[in-house]
Amino acid sequence: MEISWLQAAIIGLFACLSSMPGLAGTSFGNYTLGRPLVGGLICGIVLGDIQSGVLVGVAMQIVYIALVTPGGTVSADVRAVSYIGVPLAMIALKSYGLSADSPDGQALATSFGTMVGTLGTVLFYGTATMNLAWQHMGWSAVEKGDFDKLYLVDMVYPWVSHILFSSYCMRVIRTK
């Protein structure tokens, strides 16, 4: 099984949508669309193997079913699990000749989910740390009365952080 650039773009779009607070708040984006079970269904549809996608999503959802984020803390990035871990696990299952409903397939899926969830957490906190530099620029702009710069600080620069850390993490994954 290979993922085409179009399939990767569609999965990436859903990953972005699941992280958008403007998408009916975090209730729909993060807490519904971003969960492994829903991500597994979407990845299964996009990759043409709905049954494997749902079964891999179920295996990963069991690990993260009680995950809550009190005060915005992130112990594992379930969006990374849903839209990076699920497709990677589906590819790994196919390459090893395992079925998604076998005990070995479920163990492989949960190990991929845990690995990617940890990597996603590092990505999340790295991005948040870099965003502190942008916030400092925003406060300086407010003190100077340059309110036009706030749009860049709030809407543009955080994407720079996200792209830099995401690119680095994807490069690390490709080299392993």
Salt bridges, closest charged atoms under 4 A:
ASP49 OD2 - LYS94 NZ 2.91
ASP77 OD1 - ARG79 NE 3.38
